[in-house]
Amino acid sequence: MDVRDALTDCSARALNVAHRFWMSVSGGLFGRTVGSMKVVELHTVGRKSGKHRATMLTAPIAEDDRVVLVASKGGDHRDPDWYRNLVAAPDVELTIDGDRSPWRARTATAQEKADLWPQITSAYSGYRDYQRRTDRDIPVVICSPR
């Protein structure tokens, strides 16, 4: 891993810690949304370690029967670890507004991504920039309740 990748990973972890901190000290009053997007905590199992992992993410689409996540990693050339974990073990849990429940995650098909992309970029135009910044096709994840 080069220095740039290490700094990207360190920054992502720091943002997650800070987000959890602000939600905790505010009793959940701050940090439940970012702009128009709902904040969710994704619970996965590490594909290598087998340990439980939790990641704070924004969901550009959050409905009762579907939550959509974008594995952008800010336009990095690598998929985020949380995405690789849920590909390996798609039964995940999401905490939304303090309620934790079981979900099944899957990568959207190319057609599903194309259909969802206008809604996703309407919620946050930065996703469009992230996709331009990288050669990889940024995965879109569709979570459905189990």
N, CA, C and O atoms as a GROMACS GRO file, in nm:
protein
  584
    1MET      N    1   0.086  -0.118   0.000
    1MET     CA    2   0.000   0.000   0.000
    1MET      C    3   0.091   0.124   0.000
    1MET      O    4   0.186   0.134   0.077
    2ASP      N    5   0.057   0.216  -0.087
    2ASP     CA    6   0.139   0.338  -0.093
    2ASP      C    7   0.087   0.441   0.008
    2ASP      O    8  -0.016   0.420   0.072
    3VAL      N    9   0.159   0.550   0.021
    3VAL     CA   10   0.126   0.654   0.120
    3VAL      C   11  -0.011   0.714   0.092
    3VAL      O   12  -0.088   0.739   0.185
    4ARG      N   13  -0.042   0.738  -0.035
    4ARG     CA   14  -0.172   0.798  -0.070
    4ARG      C   15  -0.288   0.707  -0.026
    4ARG      O   16  -0.387   0.755   0.029
    5ASP      N   17  -0.275   0.576  -0.051
    5ASP     CA   18  -0.379   0.482  -0.009
    5ASP      C   19  -0.391   0.478   0.143
    5ASP      O   20  -0.502   0.475   0.196
    6ALA      N   21  -0.278   0.480   0.212
    6ALA     CA   22  -0.279   0.477   0.358
    6ALA      C   23  -0.347   0.602   0.414
    6ALA      O   24  -0.424   0.592   0.509
    7LEU      N   25  -0.321   0.718   0.356
    7LEU     CA   26  -0.385   0.842   0.401
    7LEU      C   27  -0.535   0.840   0.373
    7LEU      O   28  -0.614   0.886   0.455
    8THR      N   29  -0.574   0.788   0.258
    8THR     CA   30  -0.717   0.776   0.225
    8THR      C   31  -0.787   0.689   0.328
    8THR      O   32  -0.894   0.726   0.377
    9ASP      N   33  -0.727   0.574   0.360
    9ASP     CA   34  -0.788   0.482   0.456
    9ASP      C   35  -0.794   0.543   0.596
    9ASP      O   36  -0.894   0.528   0.666
   10CYS      N   37  -0.688   0.610   0.635
   10CYS     CA   38  -0.683   0.675   0.767
   10CYS      C   39  -0.788   0.785   0.777
   10CYS      O   40  -0.854   0.799   0.880
   11SER      N   41  -0.804   0.863   0.672
   11SER     CA   42  -0.904   0.970   0.670
   11SER      C   43  -1.045   0.914   0.680
   11SER      O   44  -1.129   0.969   0.752
   12ALA      N   45  -1.072   0.805   0.610
   12ALA     CA   46  -1.205   0.744   0.615
   12ALA      C   47  -1.236   0.693   0.756
   12ALA      O   48  -1.346   0.712   0.806
   13ARG      N   49  -1.138   0.629   0.819
   13ARG     CA   50  -1.159   0.581   0.956
   13ARG      C   51  -1.183   0.698   1.052
   13ARG      O   52  -1.268   0.689   1.140
   14ALA      N   53  -1.107   0.806   1.035
   14ALA     CA   54  -1.123   0.923   1.122
   14ALA      C   55  -1.261   0.985   1.106
   14ALA      O   56  -1.322   1.026   1.205
   15LEU      N   57  -1.311   0.993   0.984
   15LEU     CA   58  -1.446   1.047   0.962
   15LEU      C   59  -1.551   0.961   1.029
   15LEU      O   60  -1.647   1.013   1.086
   16ASN      N   61  -1.534   0.828   1.023
   16ASN     CA   62  -1.628   0.738   1.087
   16ASN      C   63  -1.628   0.757   1.238
   16ASN      O   64  -1.735   0.761   1.300
   17VAL      N   65  -1.510   0.769   1.297
   17VAL     CA   66  -1.499   0.789   1.442
   17VAL      C   67  -1.564   0.922   1.480
   17VAL      O   68  -1.639   0.929   1.577
   18ALA      N   69  -1.535   1.027   1.405
   18ALA     CA   70  -1.592   1.158   1.435
   18ALA      C   71  -1.744   1.157   1.422
   18ALA      O   72  -1.814   1.215   1.505
   19HIS      N   73  -1.796   1.090   1.320
   19HIS     CA   74  -1.941   1.086   1.302
   19HIS      C   75  -2.008   1.014   1.419
   19HIS      O   76  -2.108   1.062   1.472
   20ARG      N   77  -1.952   0.900   1.458
   20ARG     CA   78  -2.008   0.827   1.573
   20ARG      C   79  -2.003   0.913   1.700
   20ARG      O   80  -2.097   0.914   1.779
   21PHE      N   81  -1.892   0.986   1.717
   21PHE     CA   82  -1.877   1.072   1.834
   21PHE      C   83  -1.988   1.177   1.840
   21PHE      O   84  -2.054   1.193   1.943
   22TRP      N   85  -2.010   1.249   1.729
   22TRP     CA   86  -2.111   1.355   1.727
   22TRP      C   87  -2.251   1.300   1.746
   22TRP      O   88  -2.334   1.363   1.811
   23MET      N   89  -2.278   1.184   1.690
   23MET     CA   90  -2.410   1.123   1.712
   23MET      C   91  -2.427   1.084   1.859
   23MET      O   92  -2.534   1.100   1.916
   24SER      N   93  -2.320   1.033   1.918
   24SER     CA   94  -2.326   0.990   2.057
   24SER      C   95  -2.344   1.106   2.153
   24SER      O   96  -2.434   1.103   2.237
   25VAL      N   97  -2.261   1.210   2.141
   25VAL     CA   98  -2.270   1.322   2.236
   25VAL      C   99  -2.396   1.404   2.217
   25VAL      O  100  -2.441   1.472   2.310
   26SER      N  101  -2.455   1.399   2.098
   26SER     CA  102  -2.578   1.475   2.075
   26SER      C  103  -2.703   1.392   2.102
   26SER      O  104  -2.815   1.440   2.085
   27GLY      N  105  -2.683   1.267   2.145
   27GLY     CA  106  -2.798   1.180   2.168
   27GLY      C  107  -2.872   1.151   2.038
   27GLY      O  108  -2.992   1.125   2.040
   28GLY      N  109  -2.801   1.154   1.928
   28GLY     CA  110  -2.863   1.126   1.798
   28GLY      C  111  -2.927   1.246   1.732
   28GLY      O  112  -2.986   1.233   1.624
   29LEU      N  113  -2.917   1.363   1.794
   29LEU     CA  114  -2.977   1.483   1.734
   29LEU      C  115  -2.900   1.531   1.612
   29LEU      O  116  -2.958   1.584   1.517
   30PHE      N  117  -2.768   1.512   1.614
   30PHE     CA  118  -2.684   1.552   1.501
   30PHE      C  119  -2.629   1.429   1.432
   30PHE      O  120  -2.591   1.332   1.497
   31GLY      N  121  -2.624   1.434   1.302
   31GLY     CA  122  -2.560   1.326   1.228
   31GLY      C  123  -2.651   1.221   1.171
   31GLY      O  124  -2.603   1.124   1.112
   32ARG      N  125  -2.782   1.236   1.186
   32ARG     CA  126  -2.874   1.138   1.128
   32ARG      C  127  -2.895   1.158   0.979
   32ARG      O  128  -2.941   1.069   0.908
   33THR      N  129  -2.860   1.278   0.933
   33THR     CA  130  -2.866   1.307   0.790
   33THR      C  131  -2.743   1.388   0.752
   33THR      O  132  -2.683   1.458   0.834
   34VAL      N  133  -2.708   1.378   0.626
   34VAL     CA  134  -2.606   1.463   0.566
   34VAL      C  135  -2.671   1.519   0.441
   34VAL      O  136  -2.695   1.446   0.344
   35GLY      N  137  -2.699   1.649   0.443
   35GLY     CA  138  -2.777   1.707   0.334
   35GLY      C  139  -2.913   1.641   0.332
   35GLY      O  140  -2.981   1.634   0.434
   36SER      N  141  -2.954   1.592   0.217
   36SER     CA  142  -3.084   1.524   0.205
   36SER      C  143  -3.073   1.374   0.227
   36SER      O  144  -3.173   1.303   0.219
   37MET      N  145  -2.952   1.324   0.254
   37MET     CA  146  -2.932   1.179   0.267
   37MET      C  147  -2.940   1.132   0.411
   37MET      O  148  -2.888   1.196   0.503
   38LYS      N  149  -3.004   1.020   0.428
   38LYS     CA  150  -3.011   0.953   0.557
   38LYS      C  151  -2.875   0.890   0.587
   38LYS      O  152  -2.809   0.838   0.497
   39VAL      N  153  -2.833   0.895   0.713
   39VAL     CA  154  -2.711   0.828   0.755
   39VAL      C  155  -2.750   0.692   0.812
   39VAL      O  156  -2.841   0.681   0.894
   40VAL      N  157  -2.679   0.589   0.768
   40VAL     CA  158  -2.702   0.454   0.818
   40VAL      C  159  -2.570   0.398   0.870
   40VAL      O  160  -2.462   0.436   0.823
   41GLU      N  161  -2.581   0.310   0.966
   41GLU     CA  162  -2.463   0.237   1.012
   41GLU      C  163  -2.475   0.096   0.956
   41GLU      O  164  -2.570   0.023   0.987
   42LEU      N  165  -2.378   0.058   0.874
   42LEU     CA  166  -2.376  -0.073   0.811
   42LEU      C  167  -2.293  -0.167   0.898
   42LEU      O  168  -2.179  -0.136   0.934
   43HIS      N  169  -2.352  -0.282   0.931
   43HIS     CA  170  -2.283  -0.383   1.010
   43HIS      C  171  -2.254  -0.503   0.920
   43HIS      O  172  -2.346  -0.565   0.866
   44THR      N  173  -2.126  -0.534   0.905
   44THR     CA  174  -2.083  -0.647   0.823
   44THR      C  175  -1.993  -0.737   0.905
   44THR      O  176  -1.958  -0.707   1.020
   45VAL      N  177  -1.955  -0.849   0.844
   45VAL     CA  178  -1.856  -0.939   0.902
   45VAL      C  179  -1.733  -0.931   0.812
   45VAL      O  180  -1.743  -0.945   0.690
   46GLY      N  181  -1.617  -0.909   0.872
   46GLY     CA  182  -1.493  -0.898   0.796
   46GLY      C  183  -1.466  -1.026   0.717
   46GLY      O  184  -1.468  -1.136   0.772
   47ARG      N  185  -1.440  -1.010   0.590
   47ARG     CA  186  -1.421  -1.126   0.502
   47ARG      C  187  -1.294  -1.203   0.535
   47ARG      O  188  -1.286  -1.323   0.507
   48LYS      N  189  -1.195  -1.138   0.594
   48LYS     CA  190  -1.071  -1.206   0.633
   48LYS      C  191  -1.070  -1.238   0.782
   48LYS      O  192  -1.035  -1.349   0.822
   49SER      N  193  -1.109  -1.140   0.863
   49SER     CA  194  -1.096  -1.154   1.008
   49SER      C  195  -1.213  -1.229   1.072
   49SER      O  196  -1.197  -1.292   1.176
   50GLY      N  197  -1.332  -1.221   1.008
   50GLY     CA  198  -1.451  -1.278   1.070
   50GLY      C  199  -1.506  -1.191   1.181
   50GLY      O  200  -1.604  -1.228   1.246
   51LYS      N  201  -1.445  -1.075   1.204
   51LYS     CA  202  -1.490  -0.985   1.310
   51LYS      C  203  -1.604  -0.898   1.261
   51LYS      O  204  -1.617  -0.870   1.142
   52HIS      N  205  -1.688  -0.855   1.356
   52HIS     CA  206  -1.797  -0.765   1.322
   52HIS      C  207  -1.741  -0.626   1.295
   52HIS      O  208  -1.657  -0.576   1.371
   53ARG      N  209  -1.786  -0.564   1.188
   53ARG     CA  210  -1.741  -0.432   1.147
   53ARG      C  211  -1.862  -0.340   1.135
   53ARG      O  212  -1.970  -0.385   1.098
   54ALA      N  213  -1.843  -0.213   1.165
   54ALA     CA  214  -1.951  -0.115   1.152
   54ALA      C  215  -1.896   0.009   1.082
   54ALA      O  216  -1.787   0.057   1.114
   55THR      N  217  -1.972   0.058   0.986
   55THR     CA  218  -1.930   0.173   0.906
   55THR      C  219  -2.047   0.270   0.892
   55THR      O  220  -2.158   0.229   0.859
   56MET      N  221  -2.021   0.397   0.917
   56MET     CA  222  -2.122   0.501   0.896
   56MET      C  223  -2.121   0.539   0.748
   56MET      O  224  -2.015   0.569   0.692
   57LEU      N  225  -2.239   0.538   0.685
   57LEU     CA  226  -2.251   0.569   0.543
   57LEU      C  227  -2.372   0.658   0.519
   57LEU      O  228  -2.463   0.663   0.601
   58THR      N  229  -2.371   0.725   0.408
   58THR     CA  230  -2.491   0.798   0.366
   58THR      C  231  -2.567   0.712   0.266
   58THR      O  232  -2.507   0.637   0.189
   59ALA      N  233  -2.698   0.724   0.270
   59ALA     CA  234  -2.784   0.649   0.180
   59ALA      C  235  -2.862   0.748   0.095
   59ALA      O  236  -2.954   0.814   0.145
   60PRO      N  237  -2.827   0.760  -0.033
   60PRO     CA  238  -2.899   0.855  -0.118
   60PRO      C  239  -3.045   0.816  -0.139
   60PRO      O  240  -3.128   0.901  -0.173
   61ILE      N  241  -3.075   0.689  -0.120
   61ILE     CA  242  -3.214   0.642  -0.126
   61ILE      C  243  -3.236   0.555  -0.003
   61ILE      O  244  -3.169   0.454   0.015
   62ALA      N  245  -3.330   0.594   0.082
   62ALA     CA  246  -3.361   0.518   0.204
   62ALA      C  247  -3.513   0.510   0.216
   62ALA      O  248  -3.579   0.606   0.255
   63GLU      N  249  -3.565   0.394   0.183
   63GLU     CA  250  -3.710   0.369   0.189
   63GLU      C  251  -3.734   0.252   0.282
   63GLU      O  252  -3.640   0.185   0.324
   64ASP      N  253  -3.859   0.227   0.316
   64ASP     CA  254  -3.891   0.117   0.408
   64ASP      C  255  -3.844  -0.018   0.353
   64ASP      O  256  -3.799  -0.104   0.430
   65ASP      N  257  -3.855  -0.037   0.223
   65ASP     CA  258  -3.824  -0.168   0.164
   65ASP      C  259  -3.694  -0.169   0.083
   65ASP      O  260  -3.663  -0.269   0.017
   66ARG      N  261  -3.618  -0.061   0.088
   66ARG     CA  262  -3.494  -0.055   0.010
   66ARG      C  263  -3.406   0.059   0.061
   66ARG      O  264  -3.451   0.172   0.082
   67VAL      N  265  -3.279   0.026   0.079
   67VAL     CA  266  -3.178   0.126   0.111
   67VAL      C  267  -3.066   0.110   0.008
   67VAL      O  268  -3.017   0.000  -0.015
   68VAL      N  269  -3.029   0.221  -0.053
   68VAL     CA  270  -2.926   0.219  -0.157
   68VAL      C  271  -2.800   0.286  -0.103
   68VAL      O  272  -2.804   0.396  -0.049
   69LEU      N  273  -2.688   0.216  -0.119
   69LEU     CA  274  -2.557   0.265  -0.077
   69LEU      C  275  -2.466   0.274  -0.199
   69LEU      O  276  -2.485   0.201  -0.296
   70VAL      N  277  -2.370   0.363  -0.194
   70VAL     CA  278  -2.278   0.382  -0.306
   70VAL      C  279  -2.137   0.356  -0.255
   70VAL      O  280  -2.090   0.422  -0.163
   71ALA      N  281  -2.069   0.259  -0.315
   71ALA     CA  282  -1.935   0.219  -0.272
   71ALA      C  283  -1.829   0.306  -0.341
   71ALA      O  284  -1.742   0.256  -0.412
   72SER      N  285  -1.838   0.435  -0.318
   72SER     CA  286  -1.755   0.530  -0.392
   72SER      C  287  -1.614   0.544  -0.336
   72SER      O  288  -1.519   0.561  -0.412
   73LYS      N  289  -1.599   0.538  -0.206
   73LYS     CA  290  -1.471   0.564  -0.138
   73LYS      C  291  -1.410   0.693  -0.190
   73LYS      O  292  -1.289   0.704  -0.207
   74GLY      N  293  -1.499   0.792  -0.214
   74GLY     CA  294  -1.454   0.924  -0.256
   74GLY      C  295  -1.386   0.926  -0.392
   74GLY      O  296  -1.309   1.017  -0.422
   75GLY      N  297  -1.415   0.826  -0.476
   75GLY     CA  298  -1.354   0.820  -0.607
   75GLY      C  299  -1.218   0.751  -0.607
   75GLY      O  300  -1.144   0.759  -0.706
   76ASP      N  301  -1.185   0.684  -0.499
   76ASP     CA  302  -1.058   0.611  -0.489
   76ASP      C  303  -1.055   0.499  -0.593
   76ASP      O  304  -1.159   0.458  -0.644
   77HIS      N  305  -0.936   0.452  -0.624
   77HIS     CA  306  -0.923   0.346  -0.724
   77HIS      C  307  -0.958   0.209  -0.669
   77HIS      O  308  -0.964   0.111  -0.744
   78ARG      N  309  -0.982   0.199  -0.536
   78ARG     CA  310  -1.015   0.072  -0.472
   78ARG      C  311  -1.158   0.073  -0.418
   78ARG      O  312  -1.211   0.178  -0.380
   79ASP      N  313  -1.220  -0.045  -0.416
   79ASP     CA  314  -1.351  -0.057  -0.351
   79ASP      C  315  -1.330  -0.045  -0.201
   79ASP      O  316  -1.226  -0.085  -0.149
   80PRO      N  317  -1.429   0.011  -0.130
   80PRO     CA  318  -1.416   0.019   0.016
   80PRO      C  319  -1.422  -0.121   0.078
   80PRO      O  320  -1.484  -0.212   0.024
   81ASP      N  321  -1.356  -0.136   0.193
   81ASP     CA  322  -1.357  -0.265   0.263
   81ASP      C  323  -1.498  -0.310   0.296
   81ASP      O  324  -1.529  -0.428   0.285
   82TRP      N  325  -1.586  -0.217   0.335
   82TRP     CA  326  -1.722  -0.256   0.371
   82TRP      C  327  -1.792  -0.321   0.252
   82TRP      O  328  -1.872  -0.414   0.270
   83TYR      N  329  -1.764  -0.273   0.133
   83TYR     CA  330  -1.826  -0.332   0.013
   83TYR      C  331  -1.774  -0.474  -0.009
   83TYR      O  332  -1.853  -0.566  -0.036
   84ARG      N  333  -1.644  -0.493   0.002
   84ARG     CA  334  -1.588  -0.627  -0.017
   84ARG      C  335  -1.638  -0.723   0.090
   84ARG      O  336  -1.656  -0.842   0.064
   85ASN      N  337  -1.661  -0.672   0.211
   85ASN     CA  338  -1.717  -0.756   0.317
   85ASN      C  339  -1.859  -0.801   0.285
   85ASN      O  340  -1.892  -0.917   0.304
   86LEU      N  341  -1.943  -0.710   0.236
   86LEU     CA  342  -2.082  -0.750   0.211
   86LEU      C  343  -2.096  -0.836   0.086
   86LEU      O  344  -2.191  -0.913   0.074
   87VAL      N  345  -2.002  -0.824  -0.008
   87VAL     CA  346  -2.003  -0.916  -0.122
   87VAL      C  347  -1.975  -1.058  -0.072
   87VAL      O  348  -2.037  -1.154  -0.119
   88ALA      N  349  -1.882  -1.071   0.021
   88ALA     CA  350  -1.847  -1.202   0.076
   88ALA      C  351  -1.956  -1.257   0.168
   88ALA      O  352  -1.975  -1.379   0.174
   89ALA      N  353  -2.026  -1.170   0.239
   89ALA     CA  354  -2.131  -1.212   0.333
   89ALA      C  355  -2.245  -1.110   0.323
   89ALA      O  356  -2.247  -1.011   0.397
   90PRO      N  357  -2.342  -1.134   0.233
   90PRO     CA  358  -2.444  -1.034   0.204
   90PRO      C  359  -2.552  -1.014   0.311
   90PRO      O  360  -2.629  -0.919   0.303
   91ASP      N  361  -2.558  -1.103   0.410
   91ASP     CA  362  -2.652  -1.079   0.520
   91ASP      C  363  -2.589  -0.979   0.614
   91ASP      O  364  -2.493  -1.010   0.685
   92VAL      N  365  -2.644  -0.857   0.615
   92VAL     CA  366  -2.588  -0.747   0.692
   92VAL      C  367  -2.696  -0.695   0.787
   92VAL      O  368  -2.810  -0.742   0.785
   93GLU      N  369  -2.659  -0.600   0.867
   93GLU     CA  370  -2.756  -0.526   0.948
   93GLU      C  371  -2.734  -0.379   0.924
   93GLU      O  372  -2.622  -0.333   0.900
   94LEU      N  373  -2.844  -0.304   0.930
   94LEU     CA  374  -2.838  -0.159   0.917
   94LEU      C  375  -2.899  -0.098   1.042
   94LEU      O  376  -3.002  -0.145   1.091
   95THR      N  377  -2.835   0.006   1.092
   95THR     CA  378  -2.895   0.086   1.199
   95THR      C  379  -2.938   0.217   1.134
   95THR      O  380  -2.857   0.292   1.080
   96ILE      N  381  -3.068   0.242   1.141
   96ILE     CA  382  -3.128   0.362   1.083
   96ILE      C  383  -3.211   0.428   1.191
   96ILE      O  384  -3.301   0.366   1.248
   97ASP      N  385  -3.181   0.554   1.220
   97ASP     CA  386  -3.252   0.627   1.326
   97ASP      C  387  -3.252   0.550   1.458
   97ASP      O  388  -3.352   0.551   1.530
   98GLY      N  389  -3.142   0.484   1.489
   98GLY     CA  390  -3.128   0.413   1.616
   98GLY      C  391  -3.184   0.272   1.616
   98GLY      O  392  -3.165   0.200   1.714
   99ASP      N  393  -3.252   0.230   1.510
   99ASP     CA  394  -3.310   0.096   1.504
   99ASP      C  395  -3.223   0.006   1.416
   99ASP      O  396  -3.197   0.037   1.300
  100ARG      N  397  -3.177  -0.105   1.473
  100ARG     CA  398  -3.092  -0.201   1.402
  100ARG      C  399  -3.177  -0.319   1.354
  100ARG      O  400  -3.252  -0.378   1.432
  101SER      N  401  -3.163  -0.352   1.226
  101SER     CA  402  -3.243  -0.462   1.171
  101SER      C  403  -3.166  -0.536   1.062
  101SER      O  404  -3.070  -0.482   1.006
  102PRO      N  405  -3.208  -0.661   1.033
  102PRO     CA  406  -3.137  -0.743   0.934
  102PRO      C  407  -3.179  -0.710   0.791
  102PRO      O  408  -3.297  -0.689   0.762
  103TRP      N  409  -3.079  -0.704   0.703
  103TRP     CA  410  -3.099  -0.674   0.562
  103TRP      C  411  -3.014  -0.768   0.479
  103TRP      O  412  -2.920  -0.829   0.529
  104ARG      N  413  -3.046  -0.780   0.352
  104ARG     CA  414  -2.963  -0.852   0.256
  104ARG      C  415  -2.914  -0.751   0.154
  104ARG      O  416  -2.993  -0.675   0.098
  105ALA      N  417  -2.783  -0.752   0.130
  105ALA     CA  418  -2.721  -0.656   0.037
  105ALA      C  419  -2.680  -0.728  -0.090
  105ALA      O  420  -2.638  -0.843  -0.088
  106ARG      N  421  -2.693  -0.656  -0.202
  106ARG     CA  422  -2.647  -0.709  -0.330
  106ARG      C  423  -2.604  -0.592  -0.418
  106ARG      O  424  -2.654  -0.480  -0.405
  107THR      N  425  -2.513  -0.622  -0.508
  107THR     CA  426  -2.468  -0.520  -0.602
  107THR      C  427  -2.574  -0.504  -0.710
  107THR      O  428  -2.623  -0.602  -0.766
  108ALA      N  429  -2.607  -0.381  -0.739
  108ALA     CA  430  -2.706  -0.353  -0.844
  108ALA      C  431  -2.650  -0.397  -0.979
  108ALA      O  432  -2.529  -0.391  -1.004
  109THR      N  433  -2.739  -0.443  -1.065
  109THR     CA  434  -2.699  -0.473  -1.202
  109THR      C  435  -2.666  -0.342  -1.273
  109THR      O  436  -2.696  -0.234  -1.223
  110ALA      N  437  -2.605  -0.354  -1.389
  110ALA     CA  438  -2.572  -0.234  -1.467
  110ALA      C  439  -2.699  -0.155  -1.499
  110ALA      O  440  -2.699  -0.032  -1.493
  111GLN      N  441  -2.807  -0.224  -1.533
  111GLN     CA  442  -2.932  -0.155  -1.564
  111GLN      C  443  -2.993  -0.090  -1.441
  111GLN      O  444  -3.042   0.023  -1.448
  112GLU      N  445  -2.990  -0.160  -1.328
  112GLU     CA  446  -3.041  -0.101  -1.204
  112GLU      C  447  -2.960   0.023  -1.166
  112GLU      O  448  -3.017   0.125  -1.126
  113LYS      N  449  -2.828   0.015  -1.180
  113LYS     CA  450  -2.745   0.132  -1.149
  113LYS      C  451  -2.781   0.248  -1.241
  113LYS      O  452  -2.794   0.361  -1.195
  114ALA      N  453  -2.796   0.220  -1.369
  114ALA     CA  454  -2.832   0.326  -1.464
  114ALA      C  455  -2.966   0.389  -1.428
  114ALA      O  456  -2.982   0.510  -1.438
  115ASP      N  457  -3.061   0.306  -1.385
  115ASP     CA  458  -3.193   0.357  -1.346
  115ASP      C  459  -3.186   0.440  -1.218
  115ASP      O  460  -3.257   0.540  -1.204
  116LEU      N  461  -3.101   0.398  -1.122
  116LEU     CA  462  -3.091   0.466  -0.992
  116LEU      C  463  -3.000   0.588  -0.995
  116LEU      O  464  -3.016   0.679  -0.913
  117TRP      N  465  -2.906   0.592  -1.088
  117TRP     CA  466  -2.803   0.696  -1.087
  117TRP      C  467  -2.858   0.839  -1.084
  117TRP      O  468  -2.804   0.922  -1.010
  118PRO      N  469  -2.963   0.872  -1.161
  118PRO     CA  470  -3.016   1.009  -1.151
  118PRO      C  471  -3.065   1.044  -1.010
  118PRO      O  472  -3.044   1.157  -0.964
  119GLN      N  473  -3.130   0.951  -0.940
  119GLN     CA  474  -3.174   0.976  -0.803
  119GLN      C  475  -3.054   0.991  -0.709
  119GLN      O  476  -3.053   1.077  -0.621
  120ILE      N  477  -2.955   0.906  -0.729
  120ILE     CA  478  -2.836   0.908  -0.644
  120ILE      C  479  -2.764   1.042  -0.658
  120ILE      O  480  -2.730   1.104  -0.557
  121THR      N  481  -2.741   1.086  -0.781
  121THR     CA  482  -2.668   1.212  -0.802
  121THR      C  483  -2.754   1.334  -0.771
  121THR      O  484  -2.701   1.442  -0.747
  122SER      N  485  -2.884   1.317  -0.771
  122SER     CA  486  -2.972   1.426  -0.728
  122SER      C  487  -2.959   1.446  -0.576
  122SER      O  488  -2.963   1.559  -0.528
  123ALA      N  489  -2.943   1.335  -0.503
  123ALA     CA  490  -2.925   1.344  -0.358
  123ALA      C  491  -2.788   1.402  -0.324
  123ALA      O  492  -2.775   1.476  -0.227
  124TYR      N  493  -2.686   1.366  -0.405
  124TYR     CA  494  -2.551   1.418  -0.382
  124TYR      C  495  -2.476   1.417  -0.514
  124TYR      O  496  -2.439   1.311  -0.565
  125SER      N  497  -2.454   1.534  -0.570
  125SER     CA  498  -2.389   1.545  -0.701
  125SER      C  499  -2.243   1.501  -0.697
  125SER      O  500  -2.186   1.471  -0.802
  126GLY      N  501  -2.184   1.496  -0.580
  126GLY     CA  502  -2.045   1.453  -0.566
  126GLY      C  503  -2.020   1.312  -0.618
  126GLY      O  504  -1.909   1.280  -0.660
  127TYR      N  505  -2.122   1.228  -0.616
  127TYR     CA  506  -2.104   1.091  -0.667
  127TYR      C  507  -2.065   1.093  -0.814
  127TYR      O  508  -1.988   1.009  -0.860
  128ARG      N  509  -2.119   1.188  -0.888
  128ARG     CA  510  -2.084   1.202  -1.030
  128ARG      C  511  -1.935   1.232  -1.044
  128ARG      O  512  -1.867   1.176  -1.130
  129ASP      N  513  -1.884   1.321  -0.958
  129ASP     CA  514  -1.741   1.355  -0.960
  129ASP      C  515  -1.656   1.236  -0.919
  129ASP      O  516  -1.550   1.212  -0.977
  130TYR      N  517  -1.701   1.161  -0.819
  130TYR     CA  518  -1.626   1.042  -0.776
  130TYR      C  519  -1.612   0.944  -0.892
  130TYR      O  520  -1.504   0.888  -0.913
  131GLN      N  521  -1.721   0.922  -0.967
  131GLN     CA  522  -1.715   0.828  -1.078
  131GLN      C  523  -1.618   0.876  -1.186
  131GLN      O  524  -1.548   0.796  -1.247
  132ARG      N  525  -1.615   1.007  -1.209
  132ARG     CA  526  -1.521   1.063  -1.308
  132ARG      C  527  -1.376   1.048  -1.264
  132ARG      O  528  -1.286   1.036  -1.347
  133ARG      N  529  -1.354   1.050  -1.133
  133ARG     CA  530  -1.220   1.048  -1.075
  133ARG      C  531  -1.152   0.911  -1.083
  133ARG      O  532  -1.030   0.902  -1.069
  134THR      N  533  -1.230   0.805  -1.104
  134THR     CA  534  -1.174   0.670  -1.100
  134THR      C  535  -1.204   0.592  -1.226
  134THR      O  536  -1.302   0.620  -1.296
  135ASP      N  537  -1.119   0.495  -1.255
  135ASP     CA  538  -1.142   0.407  -1.369
  135ASP      C  539  -1.236   0.292  -1.334
  135ASP      O  540  -1.292   0.229  -1.424
  136ARG      N  541  -1.252   0.263  -1.205
  136ARG     CA  542  -1.340   0.151  -1.169
  136ARG      C  543  -1.486   0.194  -1.177
  136ARG      O  544  -1.518   0.312  -1.160
  137ASP      N  545  -1.571   0.100  -1.203
  137ASP     CA  546  -1.714   0.126  -1.203
  137ASP      C  547  -1.759   0.122  -1.057
  137ASP      O  548  -1.758   0.016  -0.994
  138ILE      N  549  -1.798   0.237  -1.004
  138ILE     CA  550  -1.836   0.243  -0.862
  138ILE      C  551  -1.963   0.160  -0.841
  138ILE      O  552  -2.066   0.186  -0.904
  139PRO      N  553  -1.956   0.061  -0.752
  139PRO     CA  554  -2.073  -0.022  -0.727
  139PRO      C  555  -2.184   0.052  -0.652
  139PRO      O  556  -2.158   0.133  -0.563
  140VAL      N  557  -2.304   0.020  -0.690
  140VAL     CA  558  -2.423   0.064  -0.616
  140VAL      C  559  -2.479  -0.060  -0.548
  140VAL      O  560  -2.493  -0.165  -0.611
  141VAL      N  561  -2.512  -0.047  -0.420
  141VAL     CA  562  -2.559  -0.160  -0.342
  141VAL      C  563  -2.706  -0.138  -0.306
  141VAL      O  564  -2.745  -0.032  -0.259
  142ILE      N  565  -2.786  -0.241  -0.328
  142ILE     CA  566  -2.927  -0.237  -0.292
  142ILE      C  567  -2.947  -0.331  -0.173
  142ILE      O  568  -2.917  -0.450  -0.180
  143CYS      N  569  -2.997  -0.275  -0.063
  143CYS     CA  570  -3.026  -0.353   0.056
  143CYS      C  571  -3.177  -0.370   0.070
  143CYS      O  572  -3.253  -0.274   0.057
  144SER      N  573  -3.218  -0.493   0.097
  144SER     CA  574  -3.361  -0.524   0.117
  144SER      C  575  -3.376  -0.590   0.254
  144SER      O  576  -3.288  -0.665   0.297
  145PRO      N  577  -3.488  -0.563   0.322
  145PRO     CA  578  -3.508  -0.625   0.454
  145PRO      C  579  -3.512  -0.778   0.443
  145PRO      O  580  -3.564  -0.834   0.346
  146ARG      N  581  -3.457  -0.843   0.545
  146ARG     CA  582  -3.464  -0.989   0.553
  146ARG      C  583  -3.583  -1.026   0.639
  146ARG      O  584  -3.609  -1.144   0.660
   0.00000   0.00000   0.00000
